[in-house]
C-alpha cells in the first residue's frame, strides 16, 4: 500500500505600479489538502495488479502571476481513479493494461463568446483504456507499442455571464486536442552485429482544435524509419533517423480554432554516440 497526504498554502500577490493606466492590485490565496492511495498486488512473479486514487489541484496563480481574467477563478481540481495490470509474457517482453477516469473540476478555458476572459467549464471527465507492449520478442527484434482509447467531454456546464441564459460550454461538448484513438508502434531489428533498422507508425484519430468544437483536426498516420551502424572498435554508433518518412501533410495540434499547427515535413537526423 502507498498512501500520502499533502497540504498546500498558496498565496500570490500582484502589486500594480503602472502610471499610464488605472492601477489594479490583485491577490489570491488557495488552501488545499491532496490525498493519494495506491494498492499493488503481485500474486505471481510474472503478474502485477494495482488500483490507485489521487487528488491534485492547480491554482490560478501557478505561474506566480495574476491577471484580471484569472484572479477570481478557483483552482482546477483533478481526481483520478485507475485500475491496471502488468504481465511478463516472456523473460524480456511485458504487456500492460490500464483503465482510468479523470475528473477535472473548475477547469479554465477561453470564453467561447469572445470576451477575452477565462471561464470555468464546470467539470471535464476523461475516461480511457491504455494497452502497452514492450520488450524483446526475439534476441534480434525489439517492439514498443501502445494504444489508447479516450473519451473526454464536459460533464457539468457553466454559464459565463456574457451570454445571458445560455451555457457557453454545454454538457457533452468534447475537449479539444483529445483524439478518441491513438496508436504507436516502433520495431527495431538487429540485422547483424553492426547493422540495425527501425520502423515505426504513429496514428491519431481526428480531434477538435478547441472546446468550441467548431474546427476539427483530421486524423493522420505518420511513418518513421531508422538505420543504425555500430563500430565496435571505436565504441561508437551511427544513427540515421527519418521522421515522416513519406512526407505526409498532417496537423497534430492547434492553439485555438484559428491557429492550426502543421506537422513537420520529412526530417532527417544523423547522430553519432561514442562511449569512452
C-alpha positions in Angstrom: 0.0 0.0 0.0 1.2 3.5 -0.9 -0.5 6.4 0.9 0.1 10.1 1.2 -1.5 13.4 2.4 -0.3 16.8 1.3 -1.3 20.3 2.4 -0.7 23.4 0.3 -1.0 27.1 1.2 -0.6 29.0 -2.0 -0.7 32.8 -1.9 0.1 35.2 -4.8 0.0 39.0 -4.9 0.3 41.4 -7.8 1.4 44.9 -7.0 0.4 47.1 -9.9 2.7 50.1 -10.2 1.7 51.3 -13.7 1.4 55.0 -14.1 -0.2 55.2 -17.6 -3.4 53.4 -16.6 -5.6 52.7 -13.6 -3.8 50.5 -11.1 -5.3 47.2 -10.1 -3.7 45.3 -7.3 -4.6 41.6 -7.3 -4.3 38.9 -4.6 -5.4 35.3 -4.2 -4.9 32.6 -1.6 -5.7 28.9 -2.0 -5.6 26.2 0.6 -5.9 22.5 -0.4 -5.4 19.0 1.1 -4.4 16.5 -1.6 -4.6 12.7 -0.6 -3.5 9.7 -2.6 -3.8 6.0 -2.1 -2.5 3.0 -4.1 -2.7 -0.8 -3.7 -0.4 -3.2 -5.5 -0.8 -7.0 -5.6 1.6 -9.4 -7.2 0.1 -12.9 -6.9 2.9 -14.4 -9.2 6.3 -13.5 -10.3 5.0 -12.6 -13.8 1.9 -10.6 -12.9 1.1 -7.4 -11.0 -2.2 -5.7 -10.4 -2.9 -2.2 -8.9 -5.6 0.3 -8.0 -5.0 3.9 -7.3 -6.8 7.1 -6.2 -5.3 10.6 -6.3 -6.4 14.2 -5.9 -4.5 17.3 -7.0 -5.1 21.0 -7.7 -3.7 23.8 -9.9 -4.2 27.3 -8.6 -4.9 30.2 -10.9 -1.6 31.8 -9.9 0.6 28.7 -10.6 3.0 30.7 -12.7 3.5 33.3 -9.9 1.3 35.9 -11.7 -2.3 37.0 -11.8 -4.5 38.8 -14.3 -8.0 40.3 -14.0 -9.1 37.3 -16.1 -7.8 34.7 -13.7 -7.7 36.3 -10.2 -11.2 35.3 -9.3 -11.0 31.7 -10.6 -10.9 28.8 -8.1 -8.1 26.2 -8.5 -8.5 23.5 -11.1 -9.1 20.2 -9.2 -8.3 16.8 -10.6 -9.5 13.4 -9.2 -8.1 10.3 -10.8 -9.2 6.7 -10.4 -7.2 3.9 -12.1 -7.0 0.2 -12.3 -4.2 -1.6 -14.1 -2.2 -4.7 -14.6 1.2 -5.9 -16.0 2.2 -9.3 -17.2 5.5 -10.7 -18.3 4.7 -12.7 -21.4 8.4 -13.6 -21.9 11.5 -13.1 -19.9 12.1 -9.7 -21.6 8.7 -8.9 -23.0 5.8 -7.4 -21.0 2.3 -6.2 -21.6 0.4 -3.6 -19.5 -3.3 -2.6 -19.3 -4.9 0.3 -17.5 -8.4 1.8 -17.3 -8.9 5.2 -15.7 -11.3 8.0 -15.0 -10.0 11.6 -14.6 -12.4 14.3 -13.4 -11.3 17.9 -13.6 -13.4 20.5 -11.9 -13.3 24.3 -12.4 -11.2 23.9 -15.5 -10.1 27.2 -17.0 -10.9 27.7 -20.7 -11.0 30.7 -23.0 -14.5 32.2 -23.1 -16.1 31.0 -26.4 -18.2 34.1 -26.6 -15.1 36.1 -27.3 -14.9 38.2 -24.1 -11.2 37.6 -23.8 -11.6 36.3 -20.3 -11.1 32.8 -18.9 -14.2 30.9 -17.6 -14.7 27.7 -15.6 -16.1 24.9 -17.6 -17.7 23.2 -14.6 -16.3 19.6 -14.9 -14.4 17.7 -17.6 -14.3 13.9 -17.5 -11.9 11.8 -19.4 -12.3 8.0 -19.3 -9.9 5.8 -21.1 -8.1 2.5 -21.6 -4.4 2.1 -22.4 -2.6 -1.0 -23.6 1.1 -1.3 -23.9 3.6 -3.9 -25.2 7.4 -3.5 -24.9 10.5 -5.6 -24.8 12.3 -8.2 -26.9 10.3 -10.6 -29.0 13.5 -12.4 -30.0 17.2 -11.7 -29.4 17.2 -9.5 -32.6 13.7 -7.9 -32.5 12.5 -5.2 -30.1 9.0 -3.9 -30.0 7.4 -0.8 -28.3 3.7 -0.5 -28.9 0.9 1.4 -27.3 -2.8 2.0 -27.9 -5.2 4.4 -26.1 -8.9 5.0 -26.4 -10.1 8.2 -24.8 -13.4 9.9 -24.2 -13.1 13.4 -22.9 -16.2 15.6 -22.5 -17.7 18.3 -20.5 -20.0 16.8 -17.8 -21.0 19.9 -15.9 -21.7 23.1 -17.9 -21.2 26.7 -16.7 -22.6 30.0 -18.0 -20.0 32.7 -18.5 -22.4 35.5 -17.7 -21.6 37.2 -21.1 -24.4 35.3 -22.8 -27.4 35.5 -20.5 -29.4 32.4 -20.1 -27.1 30.2 -22.1 -24.4 27.7 -21.3 -21.2 28.9 -23.0 -19.8 25.4 -22.7 -22.6 22.9 -22.5 -22.7 19.3 -21.3 -21.5 16.9 -23.9 -19.0 19.3 -25.5 -15.8 17.4 -26.4 -12.5 18.5 -25.0 -10.1 20.0 -27.6 -7.0 18.2 -28.7 -8.1 14.8 -27.3 -8.3 12.2 -30.1 -10.5 9.2 -29.4 -7.9 6.7 -30.7 -4.1 6.9 -30.6 -1.7 4.2 -31.6 2.1 4.0 -31.8 4.4 1.1 -32.8 8.2 1.0 -33.1 10.1 -2.0 -34.2 13.9 -2.4 -34.1 15.6 -5.3 -35.8 19.3 -6.1 -35.5 20.3 -7.3 -39.0 23.9 -8.2 -37.9 26.4 -7.3 -35.2 26.9 -4.0 -36.9 23.7 -3.1 -38.8 20.2 -2.4 -37.4 17.0 -1.0 -38.7 13.9 0.6 -37.2 10.3 1.2 -38.5 7.5 2.9 -36.6 3.9 4.1 -37.1 2.1 6.8 -35.2 -1.7 7.1 -35.7 -4.0 9.6 -34.2 -7.8 9.9 -35.0 -9.5 13.3 -35.6 -9.9 15.8 -32.7 -11.3 19.2 -32.2 -9.0 22.2 -32.2 -10.6 23.7 -29.1 -13.5 23.3 -26.7 -15.8 25.2 -29.1 -16.0 22.1 -31.3 -16.2 24.3 -34.4 -13.0 23.2 -36.1 -11.9 19.6 -36.4 -8.3 18.4 -37.0 -8.3 15.4 -39.4 -6.8 12.1 -38.3 -3.4 11.1 -39.6 -0.9 8.3 -39.8 2.8 9.0 -39.8 5.6 6.6 -40.6 9.2 6.9 -39.2 12.3 4.9 -40.0 15.9 4.5 -38.9 19.2 2.8 -39.7 21.9 2.0 -37.2 25.6 1.2 -37.7 27.9 0.2 -34.8 31.7 0.5 -34.9 32.8 -1.8 -32.0 36.5 -0.8 -32.4 35.6 2.8 -31.6 32.7 2.1 -29.3 30.6 4.2 -31.5 27.2 4.0 -33.1 25.8 6.0 -36.1 22.1 6.5 -36.3 20.1 7.8 -39.3 16.6 8.7 -38.2 13.9 9.8 -40.7 10.7 11.3 -39.2 7.6 11.5 -41.5 9.2 9.1 -44.0 6.6 9.7 -46.7 6.5 13.5 -46.2 2.8 13.4 -45.2 0.8 16.6 -44.5 -0.8 16.5 -41.1 -2.0 18.7 -38.3 -1.1 17.3 -34.8 -2.1 20.2 -32.6 -3.6 23.7 -32.5 -3.7 26.8 -30.3 -7.4 27.7 -30.8 -9.6 27.5 -33.8 -7.6 29.9 -36.0 -4.0 28.9 -35.2 -3.5 25.4 -36.5 0.0 23.9 -36.3 1.1 21.7 -39.2 3.3 18.7 -38.6 7.0 18.8 -39.6 7.8 17.6 -43.1 10.2 14.8 -43.7 13.1 15.4 -41.2 16.4 13.6 -41.3 18.8 13.3 -38.3 22.3 11.8 -38.4 23.9 11.3 -35.0 26.9 9.6 -33.5 27.2 8.3 -30.0 30.6 7.3 -28.5 31.5 5.7 -25.2 34.8 6.4 -23.7 
